[in-house]
Amino acid sequence: MRLSIDSNEVKQILEMHSKLRKKGLLEQNAPDVDNDAKPELAGNTEEPKKEEPKKEEVVVSQDEIDRKLIDDAIAAGCLKNGKIRFLRGTKKPVYQATTLKSNQVIIFSPDMTYKFPATGKTGKWKCSKAEQLKVKQEALKSQQSSQQAANTENINMLKTEGNWLEAKDIKTTRENLENPKMYEKKVVNGVTLYRSVASSGIAGGLNDEQTNLIKKYSDLGYKLRKELDSEQVKTWTSKVVSPASEGIFSQDLVMYFNPNNVTGSVATVIDKKFKDAVTNQTPTSKSDCRDTIRAYYEAWRTKKRIEPNTFAPMKEKVQACVNEFDGKWGGALSKIDNYVETLRGGSGGPLPYGDNSKWLLN
């Protein structure tokens, strides 16, 4: 790179050069350039080791952005006759060159400024390709900022919904935190979160859709983990009732139920009919319908807890039986007719509102 320098400046430079002849260039530039950093030609020697970013995080430092700009300026031919250096005690890159005529040291910085260390003279340098890169890198920084904001929002949502906390927010020992019997652990966007096993489950800050979904399963006898007592913790079974993939919760919604109260846990006639309804909701005969309605009625009467994906097909089959054989069960004294009348909201039957409303037939 050739620079235009007037005769007075050349004279001044030569005088200074004569006085400093016994000193090396790196010593002259000590205030600006790290003498201990290894000088390098573009792509020729090792650059300082970079710390690996955390798992699930993509981090590009400003130093890396600046280094890329200088590399591109070298590749474009804007910077020549020099080496990449690093400012003393940092990993901030600059380009150190010498003028061809006066052999004077000049430092080019990624902010598009240059400086003559010997005289203190400064100015601006241009390189269209490097400037274009700078615009792109600004866009990259903006994109990273948006991603970091989204990551932070996601972590905050997990903390609010699921009782997750960072280690700094939990008053306990590191041994306790790493004990899986005491704390659950998960890494989200490079941040390690912990949750007490005793308090796991969805917490507060829920929207209407989330609240209604939890109520739906609570009405069926399900409980959140934090609602279980010490005995229920030992015997109740967990089930993912709303996977994170559905988008309602940021993590799987896990609730617990008593397996002894759920149809299918023991081999009874009621259980068998509910199981049959799952695979076939079409009535096969009046006899089949009698047994199906009787099982449905007994499940309602004894307040059996039934999983939604088992209950729904059973109710559909019972309703189909009622529609097809209504009034044909054997007369006014027929138990099946009485069951149907009760399940339609008759005396003592389910009401159109409240916990039992789901059992109501049309």
N, C-alpha and C positions, 0 to 999 in steps of 0.2 A: 504494500500500500504506500503510495507516494503522497507526501504532504507538502504544501507550499509554505515556505518559511522565509521571512525577509532577512536581509544581510545582518542587521543589528542583532536579530534573534540568534542567527547562526554564530555570530561572534560570542554572544553571551553563553551559548551552549558549549562552544569549544573551550572557553575559559573554565567553565564548571567541570567539563569533562577532564581537563588537564589536572585540576585540583583533586579530582576523585579517582584519578587513574589507578591508584594503588588499591582502591576498594572495589569489590565485586559488585555486579549489578544487583544481586539479591540484597546485599547489605544496604545499598542506596535506597532500596524500595521497602525497607523494613516497616515503615509506618502503614503501608498499604497492603503488602502481600505477605503471606505466611511463609517464612523461610523454611520451616520444617515440612511444609506440604510438598509432596513430590511434583515437580513440574511435569507437564505432559503435553505431547503433541496430540492433536485430535485423533482419538481412537487408537493410540499407540501404547499407552501405559495404563496401569490400573488406576481407577478413580477411587475415592474413599468408599469403604463399605457402607451400604445403606441398610438401615434397620428394616427388617421384614415387617410389613403391615400386619395387623391383627387379622385373625381368621374372619372371613365374611366381610372385611372392610377393604375398600380400594382407596388408598391414600396416595396422592401425588403432592410432594412438598414443593414449596416455592423454589428451593434450590434445584430440584430436578427440572422444573419448568425453565429456570434460567439457564441451566446447562444445555437443555435441548435447543434453546434459542441460539446460544453461542455455537453449538455444533452445526446448526443449520446455516448460520452466518459463515462459518468456515467452509462448509460444503458449497455455498453459493459463491465463494471467492471474495466475500466482503472483508474477511479477516485473514491476513497472511503474515508470514515472517515472524511468527511468535509461538507461544505456548499457552495452554490453559493453566491457570494458577487458582489458588483458593485463598481468600482473605484470611489473615492471621487468626487462628483459633476457631475457625468456622468451616463450613462446607460450601460457602457462597463462592461460586465460580466467577472469574474474570478472565479476560484475554490479555496477556502481556506480550507486546511486540516492540520492535525498534524501528525507528525511521531509517530509510536507506541512506540518505545523504549525511545526516548528522549522528547516526547511531544512538539517537536519544530514546530512552525508554518511554513507552506510552501504554496506559492501561485502558482497555475498553470494557465497560460494564454492561450487563444485560438490560439496564434501563435506558440504553442508547446514549450514554454519555461517555466521554473519554477524558483522561487527565494525564498531563506530563508531570510525574512526581518531582522531577528536578526543578521545575519552574513554577509548578502549581497551576499552570494554564489548563483550562477546561473547555469543553465544547460538546457538541452533539455529533453523532455519527449516524449514517443511514444505511439501511440494507432492506430493500423491499421484501425479500423473502422472509427475513427475520421479523420484520414488522407484521407481516401477515400471520406468522406463527404466534406472535404476541397476542393478536386479536383472538386467534383460536384458543390460546391458553386461557385467556380471560373468560371465554365461553365455557371452557372446561372447569375452571374454578367455580363459576356460577352454578354449573350442573352439579359439581361435587357438594356445594353448599346446600342445594335443594335436596340432594340425596341424604346428606347428613341430617337435615331438618326432618325428613321423612323417617329416618332411622330413629331419631330422638322421639318423634311422635309415637312410633310403634312401641318403643320401649316404655314410654310413659303410659300407654294404653295397657300394656301387659301388667305394669305395676298396679294400675287402678283396678283392672278387672280381676287379676289373679293373685293379689297379695305378694307379688314378686318384689324383691328389694336388692339393692347392691350391698356388698359386704360392709361398706362404710356406714350404712344405715341400720345395721343389725348389731345390737349389743350382745355379743357372745364371742367365744374363742374360735380361732381358726380351726381347731380340731373338731369342734361342734359343727361348724359350717360344712366341713368336708365329710361328716358322718351321714351317709345316706338314710339312716334310720331317723335322723333328726331334721335334715334339710334336703329338699330337692334342689337340683342345680341345672341351669341351662345357660347356653351362650347365645345371645341374640345381637347380631351386628357388631360382634367383637366385645360386647359388654356381658360380663358374667353376672347372672342373677340367681338369687337364692330364695327359697320359700320354705317356711316351717312345715313339716309334714302334717302337723296338727291343724294348720290353718289353710291347707291347700284347697283350692276351689275358687270359683268366681266370687269376687268381693263386691265393692260398690261402684258408683259411677256408671250405671247401666242405662241404656236408652229404652224406650217403650217396647221395641221389638224383642230385645234381650230379656227384659223383665217378664213379658208375656210368655216367652218360651220357657223360662224357668218355672213360672206358675203352672203352665200346662203340665209339666212333668211332676211338679210338686203335688198337684191334684191327683196324680196317679200313684202317689206314694213314694216318689223319688225324693232324695235329699242331697244337698250339697255336702261336700266332704267336711266342711267346718261345722255342719249341723248334726253330725253323727256323735253319739256318746261313745264311751270307751268300749261298751259291749258290742254296739253296732259296727264299730270299726273292724272288729274281729270277724264278723259273720256276713255283713252286707256285701253285695257284688257291685262292681263298677261297670259303667256303660257310657260310651261316648254318644251323647244324645244330639249333639250338634258339632260336627267336625269343622275345623277352621276353614276347610275348603268351601263351605257354604257361604262364608263371608259375614255371618252374623256376629261371631266372636273372633277375636284375633288369635285365639288358641282353641284347641278342642274343649268343648264344654262337657265335663265328666260329672255324672250324677250317680247316686248309689241307690240300690233297692234291696229289699229283703227277699232273697230267693225262695223262702218258705211261703211267701204270700203271692207268688207269681204263678199263674197257670202254666203247667208244663214242668214244674219242679218235682211233682209226684205223679205217679200213674193212676189217675182217676178217670171216670167217665167224662167229667167236665173237661179235664185236660185234653182228652182224646178228641172231643168235639171241637175244641178251640184249635187244636193242631190241624184237624181235617179241614177246617174252614180256611186256613191259611193257603192251602193248595187248591181248593175248589170252593168258590162262593155260590155255585149254582145248585139249587135244591135238586136232589136226585129222586126223592119220593116223599110221600106224606109221613111215612115212618121216620125217615131221616130227619125231616123237619121237626117232628115231635121231639126227638132226642136233642136236636140242636137248640130249639127254643127252651127246653127244660134245662139244659146245661147253661145257657145264657142267663136264665132267670135265677138259677141257684148261685151262679157267680155274682150276680148283682145282690142277691139276698144276703150272701155271706161276706160281701165286701171284699172279694178277691182282688188283689192287685195284678193287673195284666199289662204287659208291655204294649205300647201303641200299635206296633206293627203286627201284633197278634190280635188285639182287640178290634181294630178297624175291619179286617176281612170277616171276623165272626159277626159283627153287627150287620155288615152288608148281607151276609147269608141269612141271618135271622129276619131281616126286613124283607128279603126276597121270599122267604117262606111265608111270612104273614101276608104279603101281597098275593101270593098264588093260592094259598089254602085258607084265607080268612073266613071264619065262620063254618069251616068244614071239619072241625076237629072232633065233633061228637056231641054237640048240643050244649045247652046251658050249663050242665053239670060238668062239662069237660074241664079238667085242670089246665089244659093247654090254652083254652079260651080265656080262662081266668088269668093265666100268666101273661097273655098278650094284652088283656085289658089293663092289668096292673102296670105293665111296662109302657103302655101308652099314656101313662099319667093318671091312671085310676087311683082309687083309694089306697093310700100308703105307698104308691109307686114313685118313681123318680120325677122330680120337678123340672120345669123348663129352664131352671137357673141353678147355680150352685154346683157342688162337687159331683152330684149324681146325675146331672143333666145329660151327660154323655151316654147314659144307658137308655134314654127315652127313645121309644119307637114312634113312627108315624102311623 
